[in-house]
Amino acid sequence: MPPPREMDAVLSSPPLRVGAYVPDDLLEDWFAPGTGMNPPSEAALEEAGSYGRLFECEFKHYPERKEGVFWKWVPAI
C-alpha cells in the first residue's frame, strides 16, 4: 500500500523546519509491506528516504521513538 495522496500534499508544502512524523507500522505498510517493522526493514527506510526526496524533504528514522520524520531542509541554520 503506497502512502496516501494526502501525504504527497503534506510533503509538497510544509513550512520550513516543520516535520511530518510517521510511526514505524505505517513506514513498513507504505514503503516495504511484509518486511517487518520491529524495527522497520532497511528496504522500508530506504524507500521512505527516496519518497521524501521526491518532495525535496529530508528523512530520518528514530528507533527510540519508533517513527520516521520528513522535513524540509533549511540551509545555513
Buried (B, 14 or more C-beta within 10 A) or exposed (E): EEBEEEBEEBBEEBEEEEBBEBBBEBBBBBBBEEEEBEBBBEEBBEBBBEBBEEBEBBBBBEEEEBBBBBBBEEEEE
